């Protein structure tokens, strides 16, 4: 049986926070994303990059949370842009969101297969191709994606709790064994970051993806306003502390002046994070860390899958995508069509990378993941601008800080970050500035094409079906809007 509504009142604050934090699990971010980023980007300045991006996202969140109090929609970015900047730009944003979240989710299969393959080879002397293991995770996510959302949140809660405890222990190990006997603060200086700020910001934005998840689950949350606000700001704070401290501690322990060189030499084998952890903390630390890294990647894949499926559901319900996407399973309330759609895309990408023999960590995880993060950066910037226009028409009781000042500051800062990212996009892919490569423009072009398709489709929809066009961005009120639009046409 199917329905056209998500399950109501199933998620409290802790459950929504689980979806936010496990989308960017601390151990996965530092043990995989930053460890690869040290080698590809060539900087140790990630702690400062995390801090700068966290402050900007906190500024953005004041307006984002304020808007969530007046708009309840599983397609959060899409609906906010539609109601702030207009329906055509909202549909353009929806297409960008679908591309971005799919890139983020699918990229995780590469990291999972890579690290689990290494772990099995080391501990069980089993030689298993990464793509075989990726398909095991793919099946796990496909099944859980069709179950009740609160079942998903409980799985994520257990995995995240264990991970946060272990990451804290790892921080103690790193800081108690600094290279050279003293703790260096160089990773916090602008000098460590300035020459690679753009790529480092892109990695940092990718790490924070997930903080915005609370409004996506607002239709399924209890005490929506309190849940969204608490989950968003608490999620940001926990992410900042865990990312900054662990990336700093690991660099201090391996030697700040040696980190980049070590990372570049071990790029194809997973980076220097775990070898350093084993050296300073013992084999047990490496084993525990490896297991939790693998489980955290699995948790993140499940979290991104849920977010992507709900975006497809929101677009199907408002008939921006075919209407069958806007259906849920009556028993579980899960967005079944959107979940299956994301599952099919993931399978196609895994098979493609396996056939072509592309590197699962560098090409699938790091390239696609950071490219997905850039897509989310575009959406965050557009949403920040939409907050200003949305409340300019009606303040709706919101204070000047949340509806105007913070969004203006956030939009300016986000614009600067975007300029830095696109100016240095080649470095993010490990391509020198003087070397030409189609890959430098492939991902930005993909977003441009997706946005253009969205714009054209919005105008086509306005011409062929005004009722569906008028329902864009209205979420659960979409059907009411269609009826009112039809009545106005009949009266006219």
N, C-alpha and C positions, 0 to 999 in steps of 0.2 A: 504494500500500500504506500501511497505517496501523499504529501501535503505540500502547502505553499508557505509554511511558516517554520522558522527555527524553534527548537525547544526553548520554552520560557523558564526563567527563574531557576536554572540548574547550576549556575556558577556564582560563587562568592568571590570576595577579594583575593584570597589565597589561590584559588583556581585560575582566575584571570592572570594573576602575576606569574603563575607557572607557564602559561602560554607565552607571555612576554619574555621571561628570562631564559627559558629553554630554547627559544628561537635563536638565541645568541649565547649559548652556554659558555661559561668562563673558561673551562679547560679546553674546549674546542677552539675558542677565539685565540687564546695564547699558545696552546700546544700545537695548533695547526695553522690558523690564519696569520698570527703575528710571527710565528716561527718561520713560515714561508715568506712573509713580508720582509723580515730582516734581510733575507737573501735577494729577493726580487727588487725591492725598493731601495735597499742599501742604507737604512737609517736605524738608529736606536731610539729615536725621539717619539716612539709611540705613546709613552705615558703622557707627554704634553699634548699630543694630538688627541688622545682620549679626553683629556680635561677640556680642551677648547671645544671639541664637538659636543661634549656633554653640556657645557654651559649654553651653547647655541640651541641645542635641542630642548633644554629646560625653558629657555625663553619662548621657543616655539610652542611648548606644551601648554603654557597658560592660555593662549588663544585656542589651541586644539581642544583642550578639555572644556573650555567655555562653550565652544561650538557643539561639543558632544552632548551638552545639557539640553540642546534644542533640536538636535538631529540624531535619531537612532536608526542606524543603518549598518549592516554587516560590510558594506563596501565603503568604509569610512572615508578614505582619501577621495574616492570617486564622487561620493555624494556631497562632500564638503566643497569640492571644486565646482560641482554642478550648481550648487545653491549659492556659491559665492561669486564665481567668475562666469557663470552661464552654462547651460546644458551642453553645447558643443564642446567646450573645453573640458567639461566633466567627463564626457565620453572619451575624449582624447586621453585624459588622465587614466580612465579605466583600462584602456588598451595598454598603456605604459605599465600600469600596475600588474596586469596579467603577465606581461613579459618579465618584469622585474622579479616578481615572487616565484615564477617558474624557474628562472635562472638560479635564484637563491636556493630553492628546494632541490632541484636536480643536481646542482653542484655538490651537495652534501653526500650523494651516493659515491662520488669519486673518493672523497676523504675516508668514508667508512670502509669501502673496499680496500683502499690502499693500506690503512693502518691495521685493519683486521688481518689482512693477508700477511703483513710483516709479523704480527703477533703470533699467528699460527705457525709461520715458518720458524720463528725463534723458539717458541715454547713447545710446540707439538710436532715439529719437523714435517709439517704438512705444506705442500706447495699447491696453493689454491689461487687461481686467477682472481684479481680484484673484482672483475665484473660479475663473477659467480656470487661472491659475497654481497655485492651491491644488489643483486636480484633478490637475495634473501631479505634484505632490509626493505626493498621495494614491495615485496609481498606482505611483510609485517605492517608497513604503513598503509597499504591498500586495504587491508582487513580492518585495522583500527579506525581508519578514516570513515568507515561506514557505521561505526558504533556510536553510542551516546557520547556527547561531548564531555560529560562529567567523568566517564570511564577514561577517556584520553587524559583529562587533567590529573587524575589520580596516578596514572603511570608516570606522567611528567613530574609530579610532585616528589615521588620517591627518588627518581633519578637525579633531580636537581638538588634535593637535600643532601644526598650522599656526595655529590660533586662539590658543593660549597664547603662542606667540612674538610674534604681532602685537599681542595685548593688552598684553604687556610693553612693546613699543615705544610704544604709545599712552600708557601710563602715564608714560613718560619725556617724551613730548611735552607732556602736560597739566601735569605738575609743573614742567617747565622754562619754562612760559609761564603763570604764575599771574596772575590779574586783580589789578591794583593793585600788582604787584611782590612780593607776599609770600604765603606759604602760610597759609591760615586753618585752624585746628583746630576751628572751630565745629561742623562735622558730627559730631564725636565727643562733643559735650557733650549732657547730658540736656535742657538747655534747648531744643535744636533738635528734640528728639524727643517730649518729654512730652505735648504737646497732641494729637499724632497717633500715639501709641505703638501703639495697637491696629491701625490700618490698615498702619502701617509694619512691624509684626511679621508681619502676614499676607503682605505682599509678600516679606519676608525668608524666611519659611517656604516660600513658593512657590519662591523661588530655590534653596533647599537640597534641594528634592525631587529624589530621585535618589541621595542619600547612602545611603538605605536599600536600594538595589537589590541589594547583594551577596548577601544570603540568598536573594533571588528566583532567582538564577542558581546557587545552591549545588549543585543536583543536577547541573549541567553543569560544575562547576568541579573543577580538579585541586587536591589538598591543601586540601580545603574549609575547615578551621579557620583555617589561615594566610591563605588567600585572602580569606575574609570579613572577618576582623579588619583586615588591612592595607588592603583596599579601602575599608572603612567609614571608618576614621580618617584615612587619607591623602586620601580624597575630601573629607572635611570640611575638612581643613587647606587644600587647594588652592582649594576653593570660597571659603573665608573670605578668603584672601589676595587672590584675583583680584577678588572682588566688592567688598570694602571699599576696596582701593586704587584700583580703576578708578572707582568711584562717587565717591569722595573727590576723586581727581585731576580728573575731569571737572567737578565742581562748583567746585573751586578755580580751574580755568582759565576757566570762564565767569563766575565771581564768585559766591561763596556767597549774597550778598544779592540776586542777580539770578536765581538758578537757577529758583526756583519760578515767578516771573513769566514768564521765557522759556519754561518748559515749558508753562504754561497757555496762552500765546499760540500755541504751535506744536503743541498736543495733536492736532489733526486731521491734521497733516502729518508726524507721527513723532517730535516732540520735539526738544530742542536738542543732543543728544549729537553727532550727525554734523555739523551746521553748525559747532559749536565745534571739532570735530576738523579740519575743512577749513580753518577760519580760522587755527588755530594750527599745524597740521602740513602744510597744503597739500592740493591736490586729490588727489594720489596716496593720501594717508592715508584720505581719505573713500572713494575708490574701493575700495581694499583692504579697508577696514572694512566697507563695504556688501556686498561679495562674501562675506566671511567671516561676516557676520551672517546672510546668507541661507543659507549652507551649514550654519552652526551650528544654525539653526532646523530645517533638514531633518534634521540628525543627532539633534537632540533628539526630533523627531517619531518617528524610527525607534526610538530608545531607549525612549520611552514606549510605543510600539506593542508592542515585545517584552515589556515588563513587564506590560502589560494582558493580552496574549495568554496569558502564563504564569499570571496569576491565574485567568483563565477555565479554563485547562487544569487547574489544581489543583482548582478547584471541580467540574469535570466528572469528574475521576478519582475524586473522593470522592462523586460523584452528588448534590452540592448543586445543581448545574446539571445539565441533561440529560447523559447519559453520553457523547454524541458529542463534547462539548467536551474530554473527557479523552483524546483520541486525537492522536497525532503522525504526521507523515509518516515512514515507515520509512527513507527515504533520507537525509533532512536532520535528522530528530529534532525538527523545528519543530512547535509546537502549532498545527496547521493550522486546526482549527475555531475556536479562540479568536482566531487571527489574522484569519480571515475575518469573524468576528462584530464585531471592532473596526473592520475596514475598512468594513463596512456602516453602522455607527453614524456613523463619520466622514463618509461620503458623504451621509447624511441631513442632518447638521448643516450641512455646507457648502452644500447645495442650499437648505436653509431660510433661511440667512443671506443667500444670494444673492437669493432671491425677495423677502424682506422688505426688503432694502436696508439692513440694519444695518451699523454701522461695523466693519470687520474687525479693526482694531487695538484700539480701546477696548472694544467690546462682545464680540467673539469672543475675542480674545487676552487682554486684561487682565481682563475680568469672569470669563470661564470659567476662565482660568488661575489667578487668585487664589482663586476659589471651589474649584477642585480642590485647591489648596494647603491650604485650610482643612480639607477632607476628610482629607487626609493628616495634618494636625495632630491631628484627632480620633483617627485610628488610632494615631499615635505615643503619644498620651496613654493610650489604652486598653492598648496594648502595654506601656508602662512599668509600668502597674498590674499587668498580667498576669505580668510577670517576678517581682514580689514574691510573688504567690500561687503561682506555679509552683515556685519554689525553697523556699517555706515548707513545702511537703509533702515535699521531698527536696532537700537542698543539692547533691547530685550532685558533690561535690568542689569546688564553686566557693567562692571567698573571700567574706567578708562585704561587701566593697566592691562587687563586681560584682553579687551577687545581692540585696543589701538596701539598703545606704547610698546608692549612686549612683541606683538606681531610685526610692527615696523622694524624694531631692532633685529628680530630674528630673520626677517626677509633680507635685510641688508647684509647680515652676517652670512646667511645661506648663499646669497648671490656671490659673495667673495669666495666662499668655499667651492662653489661650482666652477667659478672661473679658474681657480687653482687646479682643480681636478682635471678639467678638460684641457687646460694649457699643458699639463704634464702627463697626459693619459698614457703615452708610450712607455714612460718609466714604470707605470703600474703593471704593464705586461712584460717588463724586463727588456724593452727595446730601447737602445740608445737614441738620444735626440737627433743625431745626424743620420740615422738609419730609417729609410722609408719602409713602411709595412702596411698592408691593407687591414691588418688586425687593429691598428690604432683607430681606424674610423668605423670598423665593423659594428661595434656595440653602440656607439652614439647614433650611427645611421639607423640601426634597428629600432631604437627608441623614436627617432624622427619619423620613420615609416609607420610605426604603430600609432603614434599620435595623429599623423595625417589620415590614416585609415579611420580612426575614431572621429575626427572632425567631419570627414566626408560622410560617414555613416549617420552622424547626428543630423546633418542637413537633409540627407535622403529620408531619414525617418520622419523628419518634420514635414516633408512633402507628401509622403505616402501614408502616414498614420499619425495624425496629430495627437490622438489620445495617448498613444505610447510615448510620444515625444514629451508631452506635458507631464508624464509620470516619472521622467528621468530624475534620479537623485532623491526620490521621496520614500524609498524603502517600503516599510509595511503599509504606508498610506498610498502606494502606487495605484492599487485598484480603485480606491475612492477618487483619486485624481482623474483616472480614466473615465469614470462615470460622470464626474462633473464636467470634464472636457466634452464628452459626447452630448450632454444636455445643453451645454452652451452652443454647440454647433447646431443642434436641432432648433433651439430658440432663435438663433441667428438666421 
